Amino acid sequence: MQADKKLFTPGPLTTTYSVKQAMLTDLGSRDDQFIQVIKYVQAKLIKIAGLPSDEYTVVLMQGSGTFGVESVFQTCTKLDESNVLVLENGSYGQRIEKICKLLSINHKVLRFPEDRAIDCESVKSFLEKENNFTHVAVIHGETTSGALNNVEKIGQLVKTYIPNSLFIVDSMSAFGAVPVDIQKGFIDFLISSSNKCIQSVPGFSFVICSIRKLLSFKNNSRSLSLDLVDQYENMLKTNQFRFTPPTHSILAFKQALVELEQEGGPQKRYERYSNNHEIVRKGLLSIGFKELVPHEEQSKIINSYFYPNDENFNFEDFYKRLSDKGMVIYPGKMSKASCFRIGSIGALYAEDMQQLVQLIVQILRDMNVKIPIQY
């Protein structure tokens, strides 16, 4: 059997054989064994989040991470009353803006450069002058560029100037590895998904939130399938999803949670990701590549590198040559810069990152791209 390619991406990502193997079991959605798996997953996620289970819950939602994000806005905003402030420094903040537009939610976007983390002093200055918002939303790790936003500091500013607002954090590519104190950051709703730092396969998202604040939006959702309160209450009552659950994805996720614990938890995993990140970063900088985001603002989840200014460099060719050798990187997603991205998460280790750097050097030479890289 042909070996899987290594995915140097922000998710879907490389998973272990044992996570894949967990999906070989068929379970009925109402089977007691599956119900116990759901309970295990929920309990572990609350533990990872470091939250008291009597005050916080985790709601599993079928679909991609965006389903989870939209479920929060479908459920927890009111058409005639809500006014959302979106702090945006990349395409995923822009996606929240698009959700607000499509749902006809009053909103304002405070924009920041997409190659930098959100500047907290600028947020403070803005909130001092304008604080008539009911919700504030931000991305934790903006994988458009690889910038990491200080959501704890932002949350503290939000609650200082708008104490009764809801603070919503899309932590899709950060939760489970990147340290975050949900209570210290006054985060009311945090959204992530199965196929990121927990290192499982796609299939569902999850929303970690205050039970009290979630229940305050009972009978408010403008969507049936994305009603977070109904999903929570039905799960509380029956331990079952309202609609067909992604059984195999959840079985894989349980195994991934076991492996996260075996690794030593989120802190140890983030140490490995950080080491992966630095191996590639130092390797590419040593041959002349330039990175997009300043080092101190990088998330260690994914990093962006400028294309060489060389007539022999063609990204599509570069990408294909890497893929043909079993290593998949990510194209850039910047609106104003030509970059490619390399992820550090998933079942990747130091030797994988070293091999990637060596292969990049070899392929650049095969393409007759000058080394050191020219700009």
N, C-alpha and C positions, 0 to 999 in steps of 0.2 A: 504494500500500500504506500502510495506517495506521501511523503511527509508534508504537513501543513506549512504554508509560508509563515514567516515571522511578521507580525503586524506591528509596525512602529507607528501606531495611530492612537487617537484618543478614545477609541471604542466605536464599534466593536473591536475587540482586541484579542490577542493571543490568550487562549485559555489552556488550562492543564488537561491532560488526558482524563484524569479522574472527574473533572467537572463535566466534560463531554460524556463520559461513561454514565454519569448520574441520570442522563436523559434517556437511557435505554429501558427504563421502567415505565410501564403504563399504569397510571392510577386514575380512578374515577374522581371527578371534581367533588363529589359528596362522600367519598370514601374516608373513613376515620383516619387512615394512615396519612392521607393528604392533608386533612384538617390539622393533624399534629405538626406537619411540616410548616403549615402557615403560621401556627402559634409560635413555633421555634424561630422562624424568620422574623416575625414581628418583635419578639422578645430580644433577639440578638441586635436588631437595628436600634432599638431604644437604648440598649446597653452601650453600643458603639457610640451613639450620640451623647452618652453621659447624662441622660435625663431621667427624672423620676417617672415611673410608669403610671402613677396615679394622676399625673398632671398632663402628660404628653402621650400621644399615640402615633402610630405609623399606619397610613392608609395605602394599601397596595392598589395600583391602578393599571389595568391592562394597557399595552401599547408602549410607544417610545417615550423618552423623557419629555418630549413636547406635549404629549397627552397629559402628563402629570402637571406641567406648568399651566396648560390651558384649563385643567380641571380646577385649579386654585382660583383662576380669574372667573371662570364660569360660576363657581360656587360662592366666592367670597367678595364679590363686588355687586353693587346695586346701581342700576342704570341711571336713576335720577339723583343719586346721592354721592356716588364714589368719584374720586378725583385722584388718579394714579400718577405718581412721579416715577419715571423710568430713568435710572442712571445707566447710561449706555456708553460702552467703549468697544463695541464690536458687533458682529452679526447676530449673536444670541441675545444681546440687549435689544437689537433691532427686531428680533422675532417677537419679543414681548410687546414691543411697540405695535407690531402688526396684529397681534392677538387683541390688543386694546382697540385698535381701529375696527377690526372685523366684528367685535362684540359691542361696538358703539359705546365704549367706556370713555368718559372724560379723562384725558391724560395730558401730561407734559413730559417732554424728553429733555434731560440735561445731558448734553453730549460731551464726550471726552475723546482725545486722540486714540485711535484704535491700536496704536503701538505702545501704549503706556497703561499702567494701572490707573484707576480712578483716583484723582487727587482729593484727599479728604478735606484739605483746607478750602478747596473750591466748593465742596459740598456744604461745608459749614457756612461759608459766606453766602451761598445761595439760600440756605434754610433760614438764616437770620433775617432775610428780606422777604422770603416767600415760603410760607408754611401752612398753606390751606389745603393740604393733601390728606386723603384718608388712607392711602396705601403708598408704600415706597418699594420698588423692586430693583434688584441688582443681580448681576451674574457673579458668582464666586471666582471660578477659574475660566476666564474668557479664552476659549481654545481657538478663536479666530487668530490670535497672535501668540498666546501663551502667557499673557499677563495675569497676575493674581491680584484680585481686589481685596482690600482689607475690610471684609464684611463685618467683623466685630466692631471696628472703629466706626464704620458707616452706621451700623445699627445703633450705637451709642449716641451718635449725632442726631439720628432720626428721632429717637425717643426723647432726647433733650429738647428738641424744638417742636416735635409733634408727638407728644406722649401717648395720645390715643389712636395713633395710626397703626396699621398693620405693616410689618416689615417682612417682605417676601424675598427669599434668596434661592436662586437657581444654582445649586451646588452639584450640578450634573457630573462634572469631570473632576470633582475635588473630594466629595464626601467619602469617607472610608479610608482616607490617607492623609490629605492636607488637614492639619490641626484647625479645629474651629470650636469655640465654646458657644453653643447655641444660646444659653441663658445669659452669658456675659454680653453677647452681641444682640440681645433682645430680639432674636429671630422668631417670628411667629409661625412662619411656614417655610420649610426647607425642602426642596425637591431634588431628587437624584434618580438614578436608574440602575438597572441590574447589570449593565454591560460596561461599567466604568471601573472605578477603583476597587470594587468588591471582586472584580475579575470573573464575572459570570457571562452568560450569553444574553442577547437582547430578548425582550418579551414583555417587560413591565417596568413601570416607574414606581416610585414610592414618595409619599409626602409625610414628613415628620412635622407635627404641629401640636399646638396647645389644644387640649380637648375642649376647654371652655370657649376658646375663640372659634374653634371649628363649629361647635354646636350653636353658636350665636347666628349662624347662617343657615339654619334648618329651613327647608322649604323655599330656599332662595335661588337655587341653581336654575339656569336657563337651558340646561342640558340634562337629558336623562342619563346617558352613559357616563358623563363626566361629573356627576353629582357626588362630591366628596363626602358630604354628610350622610347621604343615603348609603353609600358604599361602607362607611364606617359603622353606621348603626346596624346594617344587615350583617356585617362581619361580627359585630359584638353579639348579636342575637343568635346567629346560626353558625358562626365560624366558617362561612362560605362566601364566595363572590356572588354578586347578584347575577352576573352573566358569565359565560364560559371563561374560565381562567386559563392562563398559559401554564398548564400543569408541568410540562417538561422543563420550561424555563425556571420555574420555582424550585423544582427538584435540583437543578443545576446550581441555583443560587444558594440553596442550603449547603451543598458541598463546598461552594466557594467561601461561605461564611466559616465553615470548619477550617478551611485552609488559611483563611485570614488569621484566625486564632492561633493556628499552628505556627504561623510565621512570627507571631509575637504581637499581633494587633496592628491598628492603623499607624502607630508611631514607627514600628519596625518596617512596615511596608513603605512608608514615606521615605525612610532612610534609603531603602533600596532604590526607589524611584529617583531620589535625589542623586544617588551615586550613578545610576544609569544616565541621567540627564547630564551630569558633569563629564562623564567619559566621552559622550558624543560632542558636547560643547567644546571641551578642550581639544579634542581631536580635530574638529572642523576649524576652530580658530587657528590651530597650529599650521594649517595649510592655507590660511588667508581668508576663510569665509567670514562674513560679517553677520551678526545677529540683529534681529529687529528690536527686541525688547531689552531694556537695560537689565543687567544681571540681577540686581537687587529687587526687580519687580517681576521676575520670572516665577512661574508656578511649579516648575520641575515636573509638570505633567506632559507638556509639549513645548517645543521651541521653534521659532521661525528663523530661517536663514535666507538672506538675499541671494537671488540668482547671480552667478558670476557675470561680469560684463565682458563676455567672450563670445565671438561669433560662432564658435564651435559648440557652445552650450545650448542644448535644447531640452527643456524640462521633460517633454513627453518621451523623448528618447532615453534620457537619464532615468526616468521613472520605470520605463519598460525593462531596461537593462537590469535594474535592481530587482524588479519583480521576477524576471526570468531566473535570477539567481536565488529566489526564495525570500526576498526581503521587500516589504511593502511600506513605503513612506506615504506622506499625505501632501497633496497639492496645497498651495497657498489659498487663503480666503480673504486676503486683504484687498480693499478697494483701490488703494493708491500705491501699492508696492508689489513688485514681483518677487515672491518668496515661495519656498517650500517648507514643510513642517515635518518634524520628527518627534514622535511620541516616545515616552519613557515608561509607560504603564503597561499592565498586563503581566503575563508569565514570561517576562524578559529579565535577563540577568547580565552581569558585567561582561561575560564572554560574548553575549549576543551583541552588545553595544560596540565592543571592540571589533567584532567581525564586520559589523555594519560600516564602521569608519574605514577599515581596511578595504572593504569592497567599494566604497565611495571613491577612495583614492585611485583604485585600480580602474574603475569605470571612467573616471575623469581623464585618466591618461589614455585609455582606449579611445575616448572621444576627441583626443588632442586638445583638451582644455588646459590652459597654462596653470601650472602650480609653482609658486603660490598663486592663489586666485586673484584675478585682476578686477578692480572696480574703477 
